[in-house]
Amino acid sequence: SATCADLQQVQDDVDALEATDVVQDGTDALESDLQQLQDSVSDLADSATGDLETQADALKSSVDGLSTIVDDASDQPITSTISQVTEQLQTIGSDLTTLLDTAKDNLANCDTDSSGGS
């Protein structure tokens, strides 16, 4: 289904984002991955229905929160930014996990390949 494909894309984008080394590469490195994730989460929120839609919206809101942190990064000490980014990524990760669990129950034959990131 479209929702399943969107969900897979979101998962790939979150994995890419989590793989970004903010300490090494700075918040600029996050921006393109984050933009990609915002697009894919929007697609998912549009295609999802019911509980999935509610959770996709929650994830979207967490992703937007991360975007705000990244946008404000230039005004903040990098250490503060890094801890905020790390915290927000954990929120996104847990939102995604909830979403994937719901998807298993609601979407037939939608098996997303998780790279098993915590």
C-alpha positions in Angstrom: 0.0 0.0 0.0 1.0 3.6 -0.4 1.0 4.0 3.4 3.4 1.0 3.7 5.8 2.5 1.2 5.6 5.9 2.9 6.3 4.2 6.2 9.3 2.5 4.8 10.6 5.8 3.4 10.2 7.4 6.8 12.1 4.6 8.5 14.9 4.9 6.0 15.1 8.7 6.5 15.1 8.4 10.3 17.9 5.8 10.0 19.9 8.3 7.9 19.3 11.1 10.3 20.4 9.0 13.3 23.5 8.0 11.4 24.5 11.7 11.0 27.4 12.6 13.3 26.3 16.1 14.6 29.5 16.4 16.7 31.7 15.8 13.7 29.7 17.3 10.9 27.6 20.0 12.6 23.9 20.7 12.2 24.3 21.5 8.5 24.8 17.8 7.9 21.4 17.2 9.5 19.5 19.7 7.3 19.2 17.8 4.1 18.3 14.5 5.8 15.9 16.4 8.0 14.2 18.0 4.9 13.9 14.6 3.4 12.3 13.2 6.5 9.9 16.1 6.8 8.7 15.4 3.2 8.3 11.7 3.8 6.5 12.2 7.1 4.1 14.6 5.4 3.5 12.0 2.7 2.8 9.4 5.4 0.5 11.6 7.4 -1.5 12.2 4.1 -1.7 8.5 3.2 -2.3 7.1 6.7 -5.8 6.7 8.2 -7.2 6.1 11.7 -4.7 5.4 14.5 -1.8 5.5 12.0 -2.7 9.0 11.0 -2.8 10.2 14.6 0.6 8.7 15.2 2.0 10.0 11.9 0.9 13.5 13.0 2.6 13.0 16.4 5.8 11.9 14.5 5.5 14.9 12.2 5.3 17.2 15.2 8.5 15.7 16.7 10.3 16.1 13.4 9.2 19.7 13.2 10.5 20.1 16.7 13.9 18.9 15.5 13.8 21.2 12.6 13.3 24.1 15.0 16.3 23.0 17.1 18.4 22.8 13.9 17.2 26.2 12.7 18.0 27.8 16.1 21.4 26.1 16.3 23.4 29.1 15.1 22.2 31.0 18.2 23.1 28.2 20.6 26.3 26.8 22.0 27.0 23.6 20.0 27.0 21.4 23.2 23.4 22.6 23.9 22.3 22.0 20.4 23.8 18.5 20.4 22.0 17.5 23.6 18.7 18.9 22.3 19.2 17.1 18.9 20.0 13.8 20.7 17.0 14.1 22.9 14.7 15.0 20.0 16.0 12.1 18.0 15.1 9.7 20.8 11.6 11.1 20.8 11.4 10.6 17.0 12.7 7.1 17.4 10.1 6.2 20.0 7.3 7.8 17.9 8.4 5.8 15.0 8.5 2.6 17.0 4.9 3.2 18.1 3.9 3.9 14.5 5.6 0.7 13.3 3.9 -1.4 15.9 0.5 0.0 14.9 1.3 -0.5 11.3 1.9 -4.2 12.0 -1.6 -4.5 13.4 -3.3 -2.3 10.8 -1.5 -2.8 7.5 -1.6 -6.3 6.0 1.7 -7.5 4.5 3.6 -4.4 5.5 6.9 -5.5 6.9 9.3 -2.7 7.2 12.9 -3.6 7.4 14.3 -2.2 10.6 18.0 -1.8 10.9 17.3 -2.4 14.6 18.5 1.0 15.7 17.5 1.7 19.3 
